[in-house]
Every structure is written in structure tokens, then in C-alpha cells.
């Protein structure tokens, strides 16, 4: 995923929130694509694997396609529904309660390490 920083930023801006959240999600889930779900390609987010609906998650044609899809999904499926913090996103994102506190810690750590601050939704976003 090296070299895709602009794609994360661009999609965050497009959907009105801090694109560093997408990087933090990808890192917490797969170490930014280093350990993707076994049956999914180009899926650094584990997108679609929740609740066992898609074993291993969705396969994307490219890393950028994954970033675009998940950026939109975070906006529509979480932020627009009032889940506009990492903690409020956690339960739905994981689809299970185990590891909830660790997931929140991991995502927050990466987000803050990248310079992200709350709120993740930008003014007017």
C-alpha cells in the first residue's frame, strides 16, 4: 500500500472526514494490507467479513478501489448514522464484542500517531 497516502487523503476529503481514519482502520485490521483476510484480495480493511456474511471479506480489483469503497461506506454506514468517533464505530465494525477495547485502542493509536484529532468529521462535512 506504499504510495497510496494521497488516495486516503483524497477520499477522506471527498466524503467529509479525516482520511487518516482510513489509514488507521487499514492498519488495525491488516497492518495496512500486510496480512489481508485469507480469501480476499486488495482488502486492507477486512471489509465485508463481519458477521461471517463474506468469508474473509470482499475482494477488490485494486487497493484504490478498496479505499474508495470503504471511504464511502464509512461515511454512509457509520458517520451519517451518528457513529462519528472510533469508539462508536467499533461495535458495528467488528460485528462482535470480543477484542472491542483492543480494536478501539489500536485504531486510536494509529490515528493519533498520524496526527489525527477529534472530531474525525470535518466542519461542514
Secondary structure as the mmCIF struct_conf table of DSSP 4:
data_model
#
loop_
_struct_conf.conf_type_id
_struct_conf.id
_struct_conf.beg_label_comp_id
_struct_conf.beg_label_asym_id
_struct_conf.beg_label_seq_id
_struct_conf.end_label_comp_id
_struct_conf.end_label_asym_id
_struct_conf.end_label_seq_id
TURN_TY1_P TURN_TY1_P1 UNK A 2 UNK A 3
HELX_RH_AL_P HELX_RH_AL_P1 UNK A 5 UNK A 15
TURN_TY1_P TURN_TY1_P2 UNK A 16 UNK A 16
STRN STRN1 UNK A 17 UNK A 17
TURN_TY1_P TURN_TY1_P3 UNK A 19 UNK A 19
HELX_RH_AL_P HELX_RH_AL_P2 UNK A 20 UNK A 30
TURN_TY1_P TURN_TY1_P4 UNK A 31 UNK A 35
TURN_TY1_P TURN_TY1_P5 UNK A 38 UNK A 39
BEND BEND1 UNK A 41 UNK A 42
TURN_TY1_P TURN_TY1_P6 UNK A 44 UNK A 45
TURN_TY1_P TURN_TY1_P7 UNK A 47 UNK A 48
HELX_RH_3T_P HELX_RH_3T_P1 UNK A 50 UNK A 52
BEND BEND2 UNK A 53 UNK A 54
TURN_TY1_P TURN_TY1_P8 UNK A 55 UNK A 56
BEND BEND3 UNK A 61 UNK A 62
HELX_RH_AL_P HELX_RH_AL_P3 UNK A 63 UNK A 77
TURN_TY1_P TURN_TY1_P9 UNK A 78 UNK A 78
HELX_RH_3T_P HELX_RH_3T_P2 UNK A 79 UNK A 81
TURN_TY1_P TURN_TY1_P10 UNK A 82 UNK A 82
BEND BEND4 UNK A 85 UNK A 85
HELX_RH_AL_P HELX_RH_AL_P4 UNK A 86 UNK A 94
BEND BEND5 UNK A 95 UNK A 97
TURN_TY1_P TURN_TY1_P11 UNK A 98 UNK A 99
HELX_RH_AL_P HELX_RH_AL_P5 UNK A 100 UNK A 113
TURN_TY1_P TURN_TY1_P12 UNK A 114 UNK A 115
BEND BEND6 UNK A 118 UNK A 118
BEND BEND7 UNK A 120 UNK A 120
STRN STRN2 UNK A 121 UNK A 121
HELX_LH_PP_P HELX_LH_PP_P1 UNK A 122 UNK A 122
TURN_TY1_P TURN_TY1_P13 UNK A 123 UNK A 124
#
